[in-house]
Structure formats: C-alpha cells, structure tokens
Amino acid sequence: MRLSMAAASNWTANRWKLLNKALQLDPQNATGPGAAARAAFEAHKYDQAVEYWQKVLPTLPANSEVKDPSPERISEARRLAKTASSK
C-alpha cells in the first residue's frame, strides 16, 4: 500500500476518501492506519489519531522496529484531545 504523506493541511477530501478505502480493503496492513494516524494528528484530530494508532498496535510483532506509534506519541495525542475538548 503506497500512500502519499503530504502535510495533513494539504489532504483533500478525495485523499481521505482514498485512504479510508485502502483501510477497508486491507485492514490488517499497518501502513494504512499508521498513515491515517499521522495525518489525523497533524490535522489536530487527536481522538482520531489515537483510534488509528490503537488499530496499529495489535498488528505489530513484539520485536518490531516500528517506532510509530510510540507510547509517548499516543499519550501526547490523548492529552491534546482532552485539552481541545475542554475549550
């Protein structure tokens, strides 16, 4: 699955539609949810980023070298989501 990782602010509705379609077609592939999580985080959609990262975590092998999502990044997204919802 190849996805362009343009800045989230440049993501058009069509790109999100294509990403969601890719997620539906291959839900076991960690690349899709990982890309969606990063794009959501950059777009300040922190709850959505956490949701995507939680889909990625169970798919990673225990000895995975994948650094994203890190527990710190997920915690940061949760904190930012809580801050945003309290405004």
OpenMM code with the backbone's topology and positions (N, CA, C; nanometers):
from openmm import Vec3, app, unit

residues = "MET ARG LEU SER MET ALA ALA ALA SER ASN TRP THR ALA ASN ARG TRP LYS LEU LEU ASN LYS ALA LEU GLN LEU ASP PRO GLN ASN ALA THR GLY PRO GLY ALA ALA ALA ARG ALA ALA PHE GLU ALA HIS LYS TYR ASP GLN ALA VAL GLU TYR TRP GLN LYS VAL LEU PRO THR LEU PRO ALA ASN SER GLU VAL LYS ASP PRO SER PRO GLU ARG ILE SER GLU ALA ARG ARG LEU ALA LYS THR ALA SER SER LYS".split()
positions = [
    Vec3(0.0857, -0.1164, 0.0000),
    Vec3(0.0000, 0.0000, 0.0000),
    Vec3(0.0904, 0.1228, 0.0000),
    Vec3(0.0795, 0.1996, -0.1044),
    Vec3(0.1583, 0.3225, -0.1126),
    Vec3(0.0661, 0.4416, -0.0948),
    Vec3(0.1010, 0.5247, -0.0023),
    Vec3(0.0206, 0.6445, 0.0245),
    Vec3(0.1111, 0.7652, 0.0299),
    Vec3(0.0691, 0.8696, -0.0325),
    Vec3(0.1443, 0.9947, -0.0267),
    Vec3(0.1246, 1.0553, 0.1110),
    Vec3(0.2338, 1.0920, 0.1757),
    Vec3(0.2237, 1.1526, 0.3079),
    Vec3(0.2432, 1.3037, 0.2976),
    Vec3(0.1526, 1.3670, 0.2277),
    Vec3(0.1528, 1.5132, 0.2194),
    Vec3(0.1154, 1.5681, 0.3555),
    Vec3(0.1453, 1.6922, 0.3783),
    Vec3(0.1052, 1.7547, 0.5046),
    Vec3(-0.0451, 1.7441, 0.5196),
    Vec3(-0.0901, 1.7184, 0.6396),
    Vec3(-0.2329, 1.6970, 0.6641),
    Vec3(-0.3170, 1.8149, 0.6195),
    Vec3(-0.2628, 1.9334, 0.6298),
    Vec3(-0.3402, 2.0502, 0.5882),
    Vec3(-0.3646, 2.0501, 0.4379),
    Vec3(-0.2837, 1.9768, 0.3631),
    Vec3(-0.2991, 1.9686, 0.2191),
    Vec3(-0.3819, 1.8479, 0.1761),
    Vec3(-0.4248, 1.7687, 0.2701),
    Vec3(-0.5022, 1.6496, 0.2363),
    Vec3(-0.6410, 1.6937, 0.1936),
    Vec3(-0.6776, 1.6556, 0.0744),
    Vec3(-0.8100, 1.6877, 0.0236),
    Vec3(-0.9093, 1.5824, 0.0704),
    Vec3(-1.0350, 1.6127, 0.0551),
    Vec3(-1.1393, 1.5157, 0.0894),
    Vec3(-1.1213, 1.3890, 0.0072),
    Vec3(-1.0760, 1.4027, -0.1165),
    Vec3(-1.0562, 1.2850, -0.2014),
    Vec3(-0.9438, 1.1959, -0.1484),
    Vec3(-0.8374, 1.2567, -0.0984),
    Vec3(-0.7277, 1.1767, -0.0416),
    Vec3(-0.7756, 1.0995, 0.0809),
    Vec3(-0.8543, 1.1660, 0.1671),
    Vec3(-0.9072, 1.0963, 0.2850),
    Vec3(-0.9972, 0.9814, 0.2408),
    Vec3(-1.0762, 1.0046, 0.1360),
    Vec3(-1.1650, 0.9008, 0.0841),
    Vec3(-1.0835, 0.7814, 0.0350),
    Vec3(-0.9766, 0.8085, -0.0374),
    Vec3(-0.8911, 0.7005, -0.0873),
    Vec3(-0.8225, 0.6261, 0.0268),
    Vec3(-0.7773, 0.6987, 0.1274),
    Vec3(-0.7141, 0.6356, 0.2422),
    Vec3(-0.8136, 0.5461, 0.3150),
    Vec3(-0.9344, 0.5956, 0.3362),
    Vec3(-1.0360, 0.5136, 0.4024),
    Vec3(-1.0700, 0.3892, 0.3211),
    Vec3(-1.0713, 0.4016, 0.1885),
    Vec3(-1.0969, 0.2866, 0.1024),
    Vec3(-0.9846, 0.1839, 0.1171),
    Vec3(-0.8606, 0.2321, 0.1203),
    Vec3(-0.7462, 0.1426, 0.1400),
    Vec3(-0.7567, 0.0699, 0.2737),
    Vec3(-0.8000, 0.1409, 0.3765),
    Vec3(-0.8165, 0.0791, 0.5086),
    Vec3(-0.9232, -0.0301, 0.5047),
    Vec3(-1.0297, -0.0083, 0.4289),
    Vec3(-1.1352, -0.1089, 0.4160),
    Vec3(-1.0859, -0.2305, 0.3394),
    Vec3(-1.0064, -0.2087, 0.2359),
    Vec3(-0.9603, -0.3184, 0.1513),
    Vec3(-0.8550, -0.4051, 0.2196),
    Vec3(-0.7719, -0.3436, 0.3023),
    Vec3(-0.6644, -0.4185, 0.3680),
    Vec3(-0.6498, -0.3739, 0.5127),
    Vec3(-0.7465, -0.4101, 0.5984),
    Vec3(-0.7440, -0.3630, 0.7372),
    Vec3(-0.6292, -0.4199, 0.8200),
    Vec3(-0.5660, -0.5275, 0.7744),
    Vec3(-0.4562, -0.5883, 0.8504),
    Vec3(-0.3221, -0.5214, 0.8225),
    Vec3(-0.3171, -0.4362, 0.7238),
    Vec3(-0.1934, -0.3689, 0.6877),
    Vec3(-0.1749, -0.2471, 0.7776),
    Vec3(-0.0658, -0.2439, 0.8510),
    Vec3(-0.0425, -0.1353, 0.9467),
    Vec3(-0.0089, -0.0031, 0.8796),
    Vec3(0.0287, -0.0070, 0.7524),
    Vec3(0.0662, 0.1160, 0.6835),
    Vec3(-0.0506, 0.2127, 0.6735),
    Vec3(-0.1680, 0.1625, 0.6404),
    Vec3(-0.2850, 0.2486, 0.6244),
    Vec3(-0.3245, 0.3196, 0.7509),
    Vec3(-0.3517, 0.2438, 0.8601),
    Vec3(-0.3866, 0.3117, 0.9851),
    Vec3(-0.2738, 0.4001, 1.0378),
    Vec3(-0.1495, 0.3594, 1.0159),
    Vec3(-0.0366, 0.4415, 1.0602),
    Vec3(-0.0333, 0.5741, 0.9871),
    Vec3(-0.0540, 0.5694, 0.8557),
    Vec3(-0.0572, 0.6925, 0.7754),
    Vec3(-0.1754, 0.7787, 0.8158),
    Vec3(-0.2893, 0.7155, 0.8378),
    Vec3(-0.4091, 0.7897, 0.8779),
    Vec3(-0.3887, 0.8548, 1.0143),
    Vec3(-0.3233, 0.7842, 1.1059),
    Vec3(-0.2978, 0.8390, 1.2392),
    Vec3(-0.2083, 0.9613, 1.2316),
    Vec3(-0.1003, 0.9516, 1.1541),
    Vec3(-0.0097, 1.0656, 1.1419),
    Vec3(-0.0800, 1.1852, 1.0781),
    Vec3(-0.1580, 1.1590, 0.9738),
    Vec3(-0.2302, 1.2690, 0.9078),
    Vec3(-0.3331, 1.3310, 1.0019),
    Vec3(-0.4051, 1.2470, 1.0777),
    Vec3(-0.5045, 1.2986, 1.1724),
    Vec3(-0.4370, 1.3814, 1.2811),
    Vec3(-0.3230, 1.3340, 1.3312),
    Vec3(-0.2502, 1.4075, 1.4348),
    Vec3(-0.2085, 1.5447, 1.3819),
    Vec3(-0.1539, 1.5478, 1.2600),
    Vec3(-0.1091, 1.6738, 1.2017),
    Vec3(-0.2262, 1.7685, 1.1737),
    Vec3(-0.3451, 1.7104, 1.1533),
    Vec3(-0.4651, 1.7921, 1.1303),
    Vec3(-0.5344, 1.8284, 1.2610),
    Vec3(-0.4705, 1.7977, 1.3740),
    Vec3(-0.5234, 1.8268, 1.5078),
    Vec3(-0.6506, 1.7483, 1.5374),
    Vec3(-0.6653, 1.6318, 1.4769),
    Vec3(-0.7769, 1.5403, 1.5043),
    Vec3(-0.7218, 1.4298, 1.5950),
    Vec3(-0.6930, 1.4678, 1.7181),
    Vec3(-0.6180, 1.3813, 1.8086),
    Vec3(-0.6933, 1.2543, 1.8476),
    Vec3(-0.8235, 1.2649, 1.8726),
    Vec3(-0.9009, 1.1447, 1.9056),
    Vec3(-0.8939, 1.0434, 1.7927),
    Vec3(-0.9042, 1.0932, 1.6710),
    Vec3(-0.8987, 1.0061, 1.5545),
    Vec3(-0.7594, 0.9435, 1.5407),
    Vec3(-0.6560, 1.0195, 1.5675),
    Vec3(-0.5193, 0.9672, 1.5612),
    Vec3(-0.5014, 0.8528, 1.6602),
    Vec3(-0.5487, 0.8712, 1.7825),
    Vec3(-0.5385, 0.7658, 1.8842),
    Vec3(-0.6138, 0.6412, 1.8383),
    Vec3(-0.7305, 0.6601, 1.7832),
    Vec3(-0.8114, 0.5475, 1.7358),
    Vec3(-0.7355, 0.4680, 1.6293),
    Vec3(-0.6765, 0.5363, 1.5340),
    Vec3(-0.5995, 0.4669, 1.4299),
    Vec3(-0.4779, 0.3969, 1.4889),
    Vec3(-0.4057, 0.4651, 1.5787),
    Vec3(-0.2876, 0.4027, 1.6378),
    Vec3(-0.3242, 0.2789, 1.7179),
    Vec3(-0.4388, 0.2803, 1.7815),
    Vec3(-0.4804, 0.1623, 1.8568),
    Vec3(-0.5080, 0.0439, 1.7643),
    Vec3(-0.5410, 0.0722, 1.6389),
    Vec3(-0.5577, -0.0356, 1.5408),
    Vec3(-0.4230, -0.0903, 1.4963),
    Vec3(-0.3217, -0.0056, 1.4962),
    Vec3(-0.1889, -0.0465, 1.4511),
    Vec3(-0.1192, -0.1333, 1.5556),
    Vec3(-0.1283, -0.0952, 1.6812),
    Vec3(-0.0531, -0.1627, 1.7868),
    Vec3(-0.0670, -0.3149, 1.7873),
    Vec3(-0.1884, -0.3703, 1.7808),
    Vec3(-0.2002, -0.5165, 1.7863),
    Vec3(-0.1426, -0.5882, 1.6643),
    Vec3(-0.1205, -0.5151, 1.5546),
    Vec3(-0.0694, -0.5786, 1.4336),
    Vec3(0.0831, -0.5851, 1.4308),
    Vec3(0.1488, -0.5128, 1.5218),
    Vec3(0.2950, -0.5089, 1.5220),
    Vec3(0.3520, -0.6266, 1.5997),
    Vec3(0.4538, -0.6937, 1.5425),
    Vec3(0.5188, -0.8009, 1.6170),
    Vec3(0.5882, -0.7453, 1.7414),
    Vec3(0.6075, -0.8304, 1.8402),
    Vec3(0.6668, -0.7874, 1.9670),
    Vec3(0.8053, -0.7254, 1.9466),
    Vec3(0.8805, -0.7744, 1.8505),
    Vec3(1.0165, -0.7245, 1.8289),
    Vec3(1.0218, -0.6227, 1.7144),
    Vec3(0.9108, -0.5595, 1.6855),
    Vec3(0.9013, -0.4651, 1.5741),
    Vec3(0.9943, -0.3465, 1.5944),
    Vec3(1.0553, -0.3053, 1.4849),
    Vec3(1.1408, -0.1872, 1.4887),
    Vec3(1.0618, -0.0602, 1.4594),
    Vec3(0.9333, -0.0755, 1.4352),
    Vec3(0.8485, 0.0397, 1.4066),
    Vec3(0.8411, 0.1274, 1.5312),
    Vec3(0.8743, 0.2521, 1.5153),
    Vec3(0.8761, 0.3449, 1.6299),
    Vec3(0.7465, 0.4238, 1.6423),
    Vec3(0.6622, 0.4180, 1.5405),
    Vec3(0.5367, 0.4928, 1.5425),
    Vec3(0.4239, 0.3926, 1.5386),
    Vec3(0.3393, 0.3845, 1.6319),
    Vec3(0.3163, 0.4831, 1.7359),
    Vec3(0.3960, 0.4517, 1.8621),
    Vec3(0.4598, 0.5485, 1.9145),
    Vec3(0.5268, 0.5301, 2.0423),
    Vec3(0.4251, 0.5582, 2.1517),
    Vec3(0.4436, 0.4971, 2.2669),
    Vec3(0.3527, 0.5256, 2.3791),
    Vec3(0.3480, 0.6743, 2.4131),
    Vec3(0.4615, 0.7424, 2.3975),
    Vec3(0.4661, 0.8854, 2.4270),
    Vec3(0.3805, 0.9643, 2.3273),
    Vec3(0.3857, 0.9245, 2.2012),
    Vec3(0.3081, 0.9939, 2.0969),
    Vec3(0.1586, 0.9757, 2.1213),
    Vec3(0.1190, 0.8556, 2.1585),
    Vec3(-0.0221, 0.8285, 2.1872),
    Vec3(-0.0666, 0.9078, 2.3096),
    Vec3(0.0172, 0.9110, 2.4118),
    Vec3(-0.0154, 0.9889, 2.5319),
    Vec3(-0.0292, 1.1370, 2.4984),
    Vec3(0.0595, 1.1858, 2.4136),
    Vec3(0.0517, 1.3264, 2.3727),
    Vec3(-0.0791, 1.3539, 2.2985),
    Vec3(-0.1170, 1.2643, 2.2093),
    Vec3(-0.2422, 1.2812, 2.1345),
    Vec3(-0.3619, 1.2801, 2.2294),
    Vec3(-0.3606, 1.1903, 2.3277),
    Vec3(-0.4707, 1.1858, 2.4255),
    Vec3(-0.4780, 1.3155, 2.5053),
    Vec3(-0.3623, 1.3650, 2.5461),
    Vec3(-0.3583, 1.4903, 2.6232),
    Vec3(-0.4087, 1.6070, 2.5397),
    Vec3(-0.3639, 1.6128, 2.4143),
    Vec3(-0.4084, 1.7213, 2.3261),
    Vec3(-0.5575, 1.7110, 2.2953),
    Vec3(-0.6072, 1.5903, 2.2822),
    Vec3(-0.7508, 1.5710, 2.2572),
    Vec3(-0.8328, 1.6210, 2.3754),
    Vec3(-0.7848, 1.5878, 2.4950),
    Vec3(-0.8550, 1.6321, 2.6152),
    Vec3(-0.8513, 1.7840, 2.6277),
    Vec3(-0.7377, 1.8437, 2.5982),
    Vec3(-0.7237, 1.9896, 2.6031),
    Vec3(-0.8161, 2.0545, 2.5018),
    Vec3(-0.8217, 1.9988, 2.3798),
    Vec3(-0.9057, 2.0551, 2.2744),
    Vec3(-1.0541, 2.0442, 2.3088),
    Vec3(-1.0931, 1.9336, 2.3716),
    Vec3(-1.2350, 1.9152, 2.4043),
    Vec3(-1.2804, 2.0005, 2.5216),
    Vec3(-1.1849, 2.0467, 2.6031),
    Vec3(-1.2217, 2.1296, 2.7181),
    Vec3(-1.2319, 2.2773, 2.6841),
    Vec3(-1.2007, 2.3120, 2.5601),
    Vec3(-1.2080, 2.4539, 2.5195),
    Vec3(-1.3465, 2.4916, 2.4789),
] * unit.nanometer
topology = app.Topology()
chain = topology.addChain("A")
for resn in residues:
    res = topology.addResidue(resn, chain)
    for name in ("N", "CA", "C"):
        topology.addAtom(name, app.Element.getBySymbol(name[0]), res)
